[in-house]
Amino acid sequence: MYHLFIKPFLFLFSPEKAHYLVADVLKFLMKIPGVKLIFRNIYCLEDSKLERTVFGITFPNPVGLAAGFDKNALLIDEFAELGFGFIEIGTVTPKPQDGNPKPRLFRLVEDEAIINRMGFNNDGLEVVKERLLNRKSKVIVGGNLGKNKLTPNEEADEDYKKGFEALFEVIDYFVVNVSSPNTPNLRALQEKEPLKKLLSSLQELNHQKPVQKPILLKIAPDLTDDQLDDVIEIVLETKLAGVIATNTTLSREGLKSDAHLKNEMGGLSGKPLTKRSTEVIAYLHQKSDGKFPIIGVGGIYSAQDAMEKLEAGASLVQIYSGFIYEGPGLIKEINQAILKKGW
């Protein structure tokens, strides 16, 4: 049904309009008596064998929604009915910001990919926190933190600390996003010394709490092996809970789409990222001797794609572009494959 009717209809609209249309329709449908039960029956797969305890949290299943889809925590209750084991909101910045000028989201249909240069558009910490306080679902929620565009890198620590403090009571784990290509100079924070300083300052705050929350680092797929070695060293040294591999890529290698599309500025996600993100997962897992958990994300369009990331060393996986191109049935397909494999 998704491939025959829903996807062709949504693809008639610009990507950003389609996104908001899906949000409005989902919110409307879920208010109709009995619809939630129908969605649960179609898309949810509940089985204790799917449970995974990772960085101290027990996930009902290992398939999550990646950050960027529900930036502002508007659809947590609705997405919880689609079978996700967890949902990551954000990226959230201390102050609200509009992001980059439109158009800023592009479908590369021939490559089954997406380019975005959204620029951390979000409603800001106060609004997002209020929504999280009022949510009804008990689904596990991660909070993806970023810095405001106008905050200089020298002061970036303060933005991330504000996010940590504001959302501490309303989310289950944190993600430090220094790998988006759409905020000027943000990726410079992935360099060894600034990254170590940032993560250490957050861990200091964390250790002051009666009960700590897991903090993860989200990294770019464009890092060299030497840079990945630095990531491993820093994660172990700062005792971070884990890594999310990977964010979008700046690479345009091997794309078939028209030049005007593939040359759009921004981060590329989708099928072209499948192989590279799996390579990064495998490298981190092998070089660290599996000393920290990895959430695998990037180009998961099938159960097989997800299984390859789990086999490479991921403990959990997240979908984003695959959710757009393949629909919500992908979540159940992955979980069915995991059960069949007996993992």
C-alpha positions in Angstrom: 0.0 0.0 0.0 2.8 2.4 0.9 4.7 1.9 -2.4 1.5 1.8 -4.5 -0.4 4.8 -3.2 1.1 6.7 -0.3 4.7 7.2 -1.5 3.7 8.3 -5.1 1.3 10.8 -3.6 3.8 12.2 -1.1 6.4 12.5 -3.8 4.2 14.8 -5.8 5.0 17.5 -3.1 8.3 19.1 -2.3 10.1 17.0 0.4 9.6 19.5 3.2 5.9 20.0 2.4 5.5 16.2 2.3 7.1 15.9 5.7 4.6 18.4 7.3 1.7 16.7 5.4 2.7 13.3 6.9 2.9 14.9 10.4 -0.6 16.5 10.0 -2.2 13.4 8.7 -0.7 11.2 11.4 -1.8 13.5 14.1 -5.3 13.6 12.7 -5.6 9.8 12.1 -4.4 9.0 15.6 -7.2 11.0 17.1 -9.8 8.7 15.5 -11.0 6.0 17.9 -9.6 2.6 17.0 -6.9 3.9 14.6 -4.0 3.4 17.1 -5.0 -0.2 17.5 -5.0 -0.7 13.7 -1.6 0.8 13.4 -0.2 -1.3 16.2 -1.6 -4.5 14.6 -0.1 -3.6 11.2 3.3 -2.3 12.2 4.2 -3.3 15.8 6.0 -6.5 16.7 6.3 -7.3 20.3 8.5 -10.1 21.5 10.8 -10.3 24.5 13.5 -11.8 22.3 13.8 -8.4 20.6 14.7 -6.6 23.8 18.2 -5.2 24.0 19.8 -3.7 27.1 22.3 -1.1 25.9 24.1 1.5 28.0 21.8 0.7 30.9 18.5 1.1 29.0 16.3 -1.8 28.0 15.0 -1.2 24.5 11.8 -3.1 23.4 13.4 -3.7 20.0 16.7 -2.4 18.4 15.1 -0.3 15.6 14.9 3.4 16.2 14.0 6.6 14.4 17.1 8.7 13.7 17.3 12.4 14.7 16.1 14.9 12.1 12.7 13.4 11.4 11.0 14.6 14.6 13.2 17.6 15.4 10.7 19.3 17.7 9.2 16.3 19.5 5.9 16.9 17.8 5.2 13.2 16.8 6.6 11.0 19.6 3.2 9.6 20.6 2.3 9.0 16.9 5.6 7.4 15.9 5.4 5.2 19.0 2.4 3.4 17.4 4.6 2.4 14.3 6.7 -0.1 16.2 9.9 1.9 16.9 12.0 0.7 19.8 13.2 4.3 20.4 12.9 7.8 18.9 15.6 10.4 18.8 14.4 14.0 18.7 16.4 17.0 17.6 18.8 18.3 16.8 17.8 20.9 19.4 19.7 24.1 20.1 19.3 26.4 23.1 17.6 29.2 21.1 15.0 28.6 18.4 16.3 29.1 14.9 14.8 29.0 11.4 17.6 27.2 9.8 18.8 27.8 6.2 16.7 29.3 3.5 14.3 27.1 1.5 14.5 25.0 -0.6 16.9 23.0 1.7 15.7 19.4 1.3 16.1 17.5 -2.0 15.1 14.0 -3.1 17.6 12.1 -5.3 15.1 9.5 -6.4 17.4 7.8 -8.9 19.9 7.2 -6.1 17.2 6.7 -3.4 18.9 9.4 -1.4 18.2 12.8 0.2 20.3 15.9 0.5 19.5 18.2 3.3 20.9 21.6 4.4 18.2 22.3 7.0 20.7 24.0 9.4 19.4 22.9 12.8 15.9 24.5 12.3 14.1 23.9 15.6 11.8 25.4 18.2 14.5 25.7 20.9 15.0 23.9 24.2 12.1 25.5 26.2 9.4 24.5 23.7 10.8 21.0 23.1 11.1 20.4 26.8 7.4 21.4 27.3 6.3 19.0 24.6 8.3 16.1 26.2 6.8 16.8 29.6 3.3 16.5 28.0 3.8 13.4 25.9 1.7 10.3 26.7 3.8 7.5 25.2 6.4 5.7 27.3 8.7 5.1 24.2 12.4 5.6 24.8 13.5 9.0 23.7 17.0 10.3 22.9 17.8 14.0 22.8 20.2 15.1 20.0 22.0 18.3 21.0 23.6 21.0 18.8 24.8 24.6 19.1 23.2 27.7 17.7 24.5 28.9 14.3 25.7 32.3 15.9 27.4 30.7 18.8 31.2 30.7 18.1 33.0 27.3 18.4 35.0 28.7 21.4 31.6 29.0 23.3 30.0 25.8 21.9 30.5 23.9 25.2 28.0 26.3 26.8 25.3 25.5 24.2 25.6 21.8 24.7 25.6 22.1 28.5 22.4 24.2 28.3 20.8 21.4 26.3 22.0 18.8 28.7 20.6 20.6 31.7 17.3 21.6 30.1 16.4 18.1 28.8 18.0 15.9 31.5 14.7 15.1 33.2 12.7 14.4 30.0 14.9 12.2 27.8 16.6 8.8 28.3 19.9 9.4 26.6 21.8 12.3 25.0 23.6 12.6 21.6 26.3 15.2 21.0 26.0 16.3 17.4 29.2 17.9 16.1 29.0 16.1 12.7 26.2 18.0 10.8 27.7 19.6 7.7 25.0 22.3 7.7 26.1 24.6 10.5 29.2 26.6 9.6 32.4 25.3 11.3 30.5 22.7 13.4 32.6 19.8 12.2 35.7 21.5 13.4 34.5 20.4 16.9 35.2 16.8 15.8 38.9 17.6 16.0 40.6 15.8 18.9 41.2 18.6 21.5 37.9 20.5 21.1 36.0 17.3 21.1 37.7 16.0 24.2 37.1 19.3 26.0 33.4 19.3 25.0 32.7 15.7 26.1 34.7 16.0 29.3 32.6 19.1 30.3 29.4 17.3 29.7 30.5 14.2 31.6 31.5 16.5 34.5 27.9 17.8 34.6 26.6 14.2 34.2 28.6 13.0 37.2 27.1 15.7 39.4 23.6 14.1 38.9 22.3 11.5 41.4 21.7 9.2 38.5 23.7 9.7 35.2 22.2 9.6 31.7 24.1 8.0 28.8 25.9 10.4 26.5 26.7 9.4 22.9 28.7 11.0 20.2 27.4 11.2 16.6 30.1 11.2 14.0 30.5 11.9 10.3 31.1 9.1 7.8 33.8 11.3 6.2 36.3 10.8 9.0 39.7 9.3 8.2 41.0 6.2 10.0 43.3 8.4 12.0 40.3 10.5 13.1 38.3 7.4 13.9 41.2 6.3 16.1 41.0 9.6 17.9 37.3 9.1 18.4 37.9 5.7 20.0 40.6 7.2 22.3 38.3 10.1 23.3 35.2 7.9 23.9 37.2 5.5 26.1 39.0 8.3 27.9 35.8 10.3 28.7 33.9 7.1 29.4 31.2 8.0 26.9 28.2 5.6 26.7 28.7 5.0 22.9 28.8 6.3 19.4 26.2 6.9 16.6 27.7 6.0 13.2 27.0 7.8 11.0 25.6 11.3 10.1 25.2 12.5 6.5 28.1 12.7 4.1 29.6 15.5 2.0 30.7 12.9 -0.6 28.8 12.8 -3.9 30.8 9.8 -5.3 28.9 7.4 -7.6 25.6 9.4 -7.7 23.4 8.9 -10.8 21.1 11.8 -10.3 21.2 15.0 -12.4 24.1 17.3 -11.7 21.8 20.2 -10.5 20.5 17.8 -7.8 23.7 16.1 -6.7 25.6 19.4 -6.6 23.2 20.9 -4.0 25.0 21.8 -0.8 24.3 19.8 2.3 24.6 16.4 3.8 23.7 13.3 1.7 21.8 10.4 3.3 20.2 7.2 1.9 21.4 4.3 -0.1 24.8 5.8 -1.2 25.7 5.9 2.5 24.9 2.2 3.2 28.4 0.8 2.6 30.4 3.6 4.2 28.4 3.7 7.4 28.8 0.0 7.8 32.5 0.3 7.2 32.8 2.9 10.0 30.8 0.7 12.4 33.0 -2.3 11.7 36.2 -0.2 12.1 35.1 1.3 15.4 33.9 -2.1 16.8 37.1 -3.9 15.8 39.6 -1.3 16.8 38.0 -0.7 20.2 37.5 -4.5 20.8 33.8 -3.8 21.2 34.4 -1.7 24.3 31.5 0.6 23.7 28.1 0.3 22.0 27.4 1.6 18.5 24.1 2.7 17.1 24.3 2.1 13.3 22.5 4.5 10.9 23.0 5.3 7.3 21.4 3.8 4.2 19.2 1.1 5.9 16.5 0.3 3.3 16.0 -3.4 4.0 16.2 -5.9 6.7 19.4 -7.1 5.1 21.0 -3.6 5.4 20.1 -3.5 9.1 21.5 -7.1 9.7 24.8 -6.1 8.1 25.2 -3.2 10.5 24.4 -5.4 13.5 26.8 -8.0 12.2 29.5 -5.3 11.8 29.1 -4.5 15.5 26.1 -2.2 16.0 24.0 -2.9 19.1 21.0 -0.8 17.7 20.1 0.7 14.4 18.2 3.8 13.3 16.4 4.6 10.1 15.6 7.9 8.4 15.8 8.0 4.6 14.8 4.3 4.4 11.7 5.3 6.4 10.8 7.8 3.7 11.5 5.6 0.7 10.3 2.2 2.1 7.6 3.3 4.6 6.9 2.2 8.2 6.7 -1.5 7.2 10.5 -1.5 7.2 10.6 -1.4 11.1 8.6 -4.7 11.4 10.6 -6.3 8.5 13.9 -5.6 10.4 12.5 -7.0 13.7 11.2 -10.1 11.9 14.6 -10.7 10.4 16.2 -10.4 13.8 13.8 -12.9 15.3 14.3 -15.3 12.4 18.1 -15.1 12.8 17.6 -15.9 16.5 19.6 -12.9 17.8 
